[in-house]
Amino acid sequence: MLLALAGLLLAAMVVSVGLGTVTLPLDRTVAVVAAHLFGDPAGLPPLDEQIIWRLRAPRVVLAGLVGAALALAGAVLQALVRNPLAEPYLLGISSGSSLGAIGVQATGLGVGLGVTGGAFVGALAATLAVFLLAQRSGQLADTRLVLAGVAVGYLAMAGTSLVQLSVDPNSLRGILFWLMGRVAGAQWPDLAGPAVIAPACAALLLARARGLNALALGDDNAAALGVDLRSLRATLLVVSSLLTATCVAAAGAIGFVGLLVPHAARMLFGADHRRLLPVSALLGALLLVLVDLATRMVDRPNEYPITVFTAALGSPFFLWLLRRERP
């Protein structure tokens, strides 16, 4: 199953690299990529090498990494709060991360943190705020969680809008486009953070898969099984915030991937997190690679923000979940 999904993802990435404003044959695309990975790219046609390897390949790989990270963050949050509607975008975590990232970029505050550090601080602050607001008598109230996330998300978006007022008007359009999600313009150095953080977080989460399974049984049963709930929750909170911050810093605030993909993986392959986590990562990567392809193929040569397409897919699914979960 995992090999089949990985093969499908690889095929989608190769096809996506060859398609765009200028469509290149599949054999030429494979030849350029293979030459860079396994051979000598010195003899490649300069135009093909520029389009395939320097322009499209980094954005496709980044889309895959971001999709995998968002899917993992969604799966973790849904297990952490035992709420099928939990997702970084809906819980306001992405908005908080955006505020932290754009605050560092626009104001110069926290220069030592960098964009990723600012995004992580914003994501962690938003997550803590949502969890505190959603508690009732020391327990998480599922019915209040989404409402708290919406409130925190709107507050963070208001702060982001306020920061944008201080930005040079010439760069405002680029910031707005980035806030709605984009991987266009990605370069290979931009992949360093996501390429390290996403696999490291995935490995850490897989090591906690049994604890995630125990959380689904309820706090009392999980504690009876020997799970240190406080330590596990703190770890999952930090990891989900770090995954979200990495995605926002690299590609902006992309919504609904963390909601849609874990549910699809759970319905297809079951709720055991030892399977759910790797399947969600592969499906998330596949989804965002295909969505990125759609952003540049629907109205060539124009491109659209990624969230336009993920919202079109995720909003009906969100409404279906609300209807299904209604008592």
N, C-alpha and C positions, 0 to 999 in steps of 0.2 A: 504494500500500500504506500509506504513512504517512498520507495524507489519509483513507483509509478507517478506520484505527485511531484517528486524531484525532477523526473524526466519531462513531465508536462511543463513545469516551471522553466526548465532550461530551454525547451523548444519555444515557449512563449517569449522568453527574453531574446533569443536569437532572431525570431521573426520581428519583434518590436524594434530591434536595432536597425533592421533593414527598411522599415517603413517610416514614412514621414512626408515632409514637403517634397523631398526628393526620394523616390523609391528605388532601392538598389536590389539587384538579384540576390537570392538566398545564397548561391554558391560563392558570390563575391563577398558577402557579409561573413560567411563562415571562414573564408580564406584569410580575411584581414584579422579577425579575432584569433584564429589559430596561429597566425604568424606572430602576433604579439604575445600569446601565451606560451607557445611551444617552439617557435622558430625565430627567423630573422626578419623584422619588418622593414629592413632597409630598402628592399626592392619594390615595396608596395606603391601603387599610384597615389600621389600626394592627396588628391581630392577625396578618393575613397577612404584613405587613412584618416583624413581630417574629419569627415562626416561620421564614419562608423566608430572609430576608436576614441576620438577626442571630444566629439559632441554628443553622440547618442549612447554609447556604451556606459559612460558614467551615470547618466540620468536613469537608464534602465536598471542598473545595479542599485542605485540609490533608492529607486521606487521599490525594488524588491526588499531591501533592508528595512525601509520605513514601514512597508506593509506588514512584514513579519513582526516588527517590534510593536506596532499598534495592536495587532491581533493578540500577541502575548499579553500586553497590558490589559486589554479587555477581558481576556480569559481569567487573569489573576484577580481583577477587580470584581468580576462576577462571583468568583469563589470566595473572595475575602468578605464580601457583604451579603452573600447569598441572595442577590437580587439580579434577575435576568436583564434588567435595564441598565445596569452599571456599565459605564464606558467612559474613557478619558474625556471625550468631547462633551457628552451629556452631563457629566459630573463637574464640569467647570475646570478640570485639571488642564486641559489644552489651552483654555483661555488664560488661566493663571500663568502657564508656561509662556504663552505669547507675550503677556505683559512683562514678564521678567526679561525675555529675550529682546523685545523692542525697547524696553527701558534702558538696557545696557547699550544698545546700538545708538539710540537717539540722544541720551543724556550724558553718556560717558561715565555714569556712576558704576561702581563695581567693575572697573576695568580689569582688575586682576582675575575676576571670575571668568570673563569671556562670555560669548553669547550662550554657549551650552551651560555654563555655570549659572548665568542669570536665569535661563529657562528652567533649570533644575530647582533653583530656589523658589521661583514662582510656582512651579508645579507642586512642590512639597508644601508650600504655604496654602495653596488652594485645596489640596487634599486634606490637610489637617483641619482647615476651616469647615469643609464639607462634613467631615466625620464628627466634629464637635457640634455643629448645628443639627445634625441628623440624630443625635443621641437623645434618648428619653429615659430618665432614671438610670443612667449609666449603661443603657443598652441601645444598640443601633435600631432605629425604627425604619423599616424598609419603606414605609409610605412617605417618610419625610426625606429620604435620601435624595431622590431625584429633584424634589423641590429645593432642597438645600443646594444641590449642584447647579440648578438653574439660577438661583439667586447669586451664588458666588461667581458663576460664569458671566452673568450680566454686569456684576460689579467690576470684574476684571476687564471686560470689554469696554466699560466706561473709562477705566483707567487707561486702557490702550488708546482709546479715542482722544483722551486728554493729552497723552504723550505725542500723538500724531500732530497736534496743533503746533508743536514746537519744531516740527520737521520741515526741512526745505521742501516747498511745494513741488519742485521738479522731481524729487525722489518719492513723493507720496504715492503715486500710482504703483510703483514697484513694491512698496511696502504693503499696500492693500492687496495686491496680487499674491504676495508671499503669505500674508495672513490667511488667505483662502486655500493655500496649499499649492506648491509648485516644486518640480524637480528640474525644470528647464535651467540651463546654464550651469549645471553641476559639473565639477571638474574632479579628477581622480583624488587630489588632496582633500576634497570635501568629504570623501567617504571614510577617512581615517577614523573619526569618532564613531559613526554608526557601525562600521565594520568590526570594531573592537567591542563596543558596549553591548550591541544586540546579541552576539553569540555568547558573551560572558554572562549576561543576564539570563539568557535561555538555559545555559548550563546550570546556573544557580537555581532556577525555577524547577528544572527537571529533578535536581537533587531534593527539592521540597515537594515533589509530586504526591507522595504519600500523605504529607501533612495537608495538602490542598484537598485530597480526597476525604481526609478526616474532618475538615471544616464543613464539608457538605452534610455531615451527620449531625451537626449541632455542637455547640461549645462543650456541653457536658460529656457527650460521647467522645469528642476529640480529646478532652482532658483525660478521660478514662483510658484512652489508648496511649497515653503518655506524651501527647503533643504539648509543647510549651507554647501556649496560645499567644502570650504577650510577645515573645521573641519572634514567632512566626509572623504575626501580624505586622510587627515593626519591619521585618525583612521584606515582606510583600509590599508594604506601603512605600518603602524606599525604592525598591526595584521598579514598581509600576510608575513611580514619579520619574525615575531616571530614564526609563524607556520612553515615556511621553516627552520629556524634555529633549532627549536626543532627536526624536522625530521632529519636534517643533523647531529646534535650532537648525536642522538640516533642510526641512521642507515645508515649514509653516504648520498651521493648525488644520489637520485633515480629519474630518468627522466621519463617524458611523462605521469605520473599518473595525474598530474594537467591539462594536455591537453585533455587526452582521456575521463576521467570520467565526467567532467562537460558537455561536448558535448553530451555524451551518455544520461546523465540525462535530459538535455534540449530537446533532440529529443524525449525521451520517455514520459516525464512528463511536458513539458512546461518550459517557461522562468521565471515564477514568483519565485523570490528568497525565498519566504516563503516556497515553496515546494522544489526548486532546491537545497538549502543548505543542508537540512537533507538528501535528496535522494543522493546527491553527496557524503556526508560523509559515508553513508552506502555502496554505490557502491564502493567507494574508498577502504574502509576497506575490502570488499569482494574480490575485485580484488587483493589486495596485499597479503591477506591470501592465495589465490589460487596460485599466482605467487611464494610466498615463498615455498609452497608445491611442485611446479614444480621444483624449484631450487635443491631440495634434492631428487626428485623422478626420474628425467630424466636419470641420470647416477649414480645411487647408487653404492658405498657409497660417491662418490664425490659430491661437491656442487658448484654451480655457483653464481656469483654476480647477484643481483636482476635486475639491469639495463640491463643486457643482454636480459632478457625476456621482460621487459617493453618497451625497444627500439624496439624489434621485433614486438611488438603489436602497439606501438605508431608511429613509423616512417611511415608505410604505411598510417596511419590515418592522419598524418601531411601532407603528400604529397597530399592526397585526399582533405584536407582542402585548401591547396594552389591552387589546380586546381579549386575547387569550388568558391573560393574567387577571382579568376583571372577575371578581367573585359573583 
